[in-house]
Amino acid sequence: MEKLKLLIPEDLLQTVRSSSVDDLLSSSSSLLRLFLGLPQFHQAVSDLGDPDLGCCRKNEETSLDLKRRGNLCFRSRHFNDALRFYSKALRVAPPHAIDGDKSLLASLFLNRANALHNLGLLEESLRDCHRALRIDPYYAKAWYRRGKLNTVLGNYKDASRDITVSMSLESSSVGKKQLQNELKAIPDYQNKQTSEHSEHHPNSYAGVDHLPSLQSEVKLRCVSTKEKGRGMMSECDIEQASVIHVEEPISVVISKSYRETHCHFCLNELPADSVPCPSCSLPVYCSESCQIQSGGALSTKVMDKHHVYQNLPDDVVEHIEGVTSADIYYSEETECIQEHQHECRGANWPAVLPSEAVLAGRVIMKLINQGETAMDLSNLQEILELTHSYSEMSPEIKLELHLLSIVLIWCLNKSCCPDLSVCEASVTQTIILLSQIKVNSIAVVRMKSSGDSLKGIASGNVSEKESIQSLEQLRVGQALYKTASLFNHSCKPNIHLYFLSRGLIMRTTEFVPMGCPLELSYGPEVGNWDCKDRVRFLKEDYFFHCRCRGCSQINISDLVINGYCCVSANCTGVVLDSNVATCESEKLKHFLAAPKSLNHHFQVSEKVYADVGEVASSLLNKPRGSLEIEPEICLICGSRRNVEDSYAEVNKAWNDLRRVGELMNSGRGNVFVLSDCLRSIAVLRTSLHMYNKDIANAEDKVAQACYLAGDLKGARKHCEASIKILKKLYEEEHVVIGNEMVKLATIQLASADSSGARDTTKTLSQIFSKFYGSHAERLFSYL
Ligand SMILES: C[S@@+](CC[C@H](N)C(=O)[O-])C[C@H]1O[C@@H](n2cnc3c(N)ncnc32)[C@H](O)[C@@H]1O
């Protein structure tokens, strides 16, 4: 993109940067004309759209080389490395390539099955055997391997069938004899309990979850307000933790950093036997079902060797023919949108362009394939009906969107859709679509434990040398949902959003009375950042000035989160720096300007009143009209603190803490290091307000350091101190508190405090059920 920018003359740059929606047609037309006439443009983008130059093509040589390396690792019993090489080889293996007298793909699946078998991953290995057999149903070794696996898994009927078929395909009499013995060794399935899978589907790995149905009593309505545009509100009283909305996306794209670890369709974590895209080397899927829904079936020519095996018994032929049927892979109930199909022509652009552009490409191609949009995309906006905020975007973003749209339309046209017009209309519509994606797309997240030993919590078996377990949020993808885009943002949301596969679920986190707006957080929340940081983020990333209840009411969190403590001993008052003081003053002025009936300041609940009173009682007593908050002055007793000096001390203490943290994490921690930690935290406490978030973070770090040093009592004390502060900053039962409690439970278990751990886990389950309802168990099964 930088190269392209250099090609644009200054006056056109100005036009583009200052464009509004009304003159988009003219700015995109001028830019498009310029680029199409410049050989440098064609040079710069040629390798993006030309399949012959793409890096995403299959490559037989590379695949064979990776297979050889896998075999070497296998022979030296490095099964994990072998697995890795085989998976890589599968990704680049052309579907019809042959290695010796075997299909390359089939032999790779079987080799991987062997590696998986040796790693004890039996179901995965079984699925790979089945894949090998689907490609080459006369593959004796694959029947044999599958027979062995079925024996271990107790699927005796299947095992007997598999070994019988492999025996029929075996040419040597010694081999036949050996297999005969193997067959005899299989327990008599008629008399034994056979597994439920006797007619099992080897591809039982199900990546895609089904969405729950809505409670019928929940009624929502879309309303419009001057401040926020359209938004959703309740048309009836809604209980806490009710599911209020479920939706499948218009389209999804995986985040670049999770391309190797998560399924490109359902976005769940990949199993060890991931399945590659049949036509390019980019996506990997957790199952054939996801592969087919995303891009199409693995179109391998089944190797026809029937003439070689003409004398096979009828029942063996029946088994061989049965193995190639594809229906077990794909449930027809699922809508097949094949959103990757247009990308897998081997061209580079889907790998190189930003995720937003790939998502835009998917939306465009989906609408074209469904016959909904014209080839110049002129009706795209009408179809999607999403807000875009183009005029609020910065000049640099406007320029980026222009460039990206031209490149995307050009790539789509060259690589997969020659009928798509490369004209100012399609470019303009794509600019709007990209703006809509910026404003409306939602990050698809997964919660993940930070280490394996969260499973250890369940068994009560936590190693002291591992770091404390915690939950991490992974932003695995980005998706566009039509109705979910109508929900406005609040920094104090009353609904919570989570995902099952690609499906989105919204649940109320509190009782919502009839007529109340239903709002979720786009990221920033009270308790996470202070008001000025939230406002800045929403302006920069979502292009609006936040008018939510969290940003218009006074709350303790915004005052203390970055606040300093009072210099007078025993005073609990907070001292603000000038940035926070200005932002909070603005907020108070806003209250005063509002009509009395709407004046939230005087309507604050008793709890908020008491909380604010604890740190800033002067704000509650101020006469109307004089609500300028003075920086560096305690909001209770009026004592002055030099914030600049305190800032320097805090910085130094944090640098020390970070250094100490690194030492601890690299295993070089000891009691002296730990006492350094405690000194730093004491420094923080002399400068920062007792509810400042930095103290919560520092307490958390110290808890981790104590844990690593084996001081479990200390770890618990500091973890509890962190939770105490978080409870002031967020609501008592916020999911963030739940995440912190996972750490507390780990410490309690490690210190054999099972009753404490039980209590913590009980609270934790309560919190998680409030946010995830009955899905809490499914999403946090290890808890
Ligand atoms: C995902 S859309 C929500 C639906 C949108 N209001 C509509 O009319 O389509 C996001 C846009 O809604 C508006 N919005 C959402 N939350 C807001 C808030 N708290 N304060 C002001 N505007 C808000 C902003 O214009 C923002 O860009």
The ligand as a Tripos MOL2 file, in Angstrom:
@<TRIPOS>MOLECULE
LIG
   27    29     1     0     0
SMALL
NO_CHARGES

@<TRIPOS>ATOM
      1 C1        -22.6910   -1.2090   15.3340 C.3       1 LIG1
      2 S1        -23.4720    0.2840   15.0270 S.3       1 LIG1
      3 C2        -24.8610    0.2490   16.0650 C.3       1 LIG1
      4 C3        -26.1200    0.5530   15.3260 C.3       1 LIG1
      5 C4        -26.1920    1.9560   14.8100 C.3       1 LIG1
      6 N1        -26.6070    2.8680   15.8530 N.3       1 LIG1
      7 C5        -27.1460    2.0470   13.6190 C.2       1 LIG1
      8 O1        -27.9070    2.9990   13.5290 O.co2     1 LIG1
      9 O2        -27.0410    1.1880   12.7490 O.co2     1 LIG1
     10 C6        -22.3470    1.3970   15.7780 C.3       1 LIG1
     11 C7        -22.6900    2.8400   15.6210 C.3       1 LIG1
     12 O3        -23.7790    3.1970   16.4810 O.3       1 LIG1
     13 C8        -23.5380    4.4410   17.1240 C.3       1 LIG1
     14 N2        -23.3410    4.2070   18.5730 N.ar      1 LIG1
     15 C9        -23.2670    2.9890   19.1710 C.ar      1 LIG1
     16 N3        -23.0960    3.1190   20.4990 N.ar      1 LIG1
     17 C10       -23.0540    4.4290   20.7660 C.ar      1 LIG1
     18 C11       -22.8620    5.1820   21.9680 C.ar      1 LIG1
     19 N4        -22.6850    4.6120   23.1520 N.pl3     1 LIG1
     20 N5        -22.8540    6.5220   21.8770 N.ar      1 LIG1
     21 C12       -23.0260    7.1430   20.6730 C.ar      1 LIG1
     22 N6        -23.1960    6.4820   19.5010 N.ar      1 LIG1
     23 C13       -23.2120    5.1400   19.5390 C.ar      1 LIG1
     24 C14       -22.2660    4.9790   16.5010 C.3       1 LIG1
     25 O4        -22.6150    5.7640   15.4090 O.3       1 LIG1
     26 C15       -21.5730    3.7430   16.0350 C.3       1 LIG1
     27 O5        -20.6930    3.9680   14.9690 O.3       1 LIG1
@<TRIPOS>BOND
     1     1     2 1
     2     2     3 1
     3     2    10 1
     4     3     4 1
     5     4     5 1
     6     5     6 1
     7     5     7 1
     8     7     8 2
     9     7     9 1
    10    10    11 1
    11    11    12 1
    12    11    26 1
    13    12    13 1
    14    13    14 1
    15    13    24 1
    16    14    15 ar
    17    14    23 ar
    18    15    16 ar
    19    16    17 ar
    20    17    18 ar
    21    17    23 ar
    22    18    19 1
    23    18    20 ar
    24    20    21 ar
    25    21    22 ar
    26    22    23 ar
    27    24    25 1
    28    24    26 1
    29    26    27 1
@<TRIPOS>SUBSTRUCTURE
     1 LIG1         1 GROUP 0 **** ****
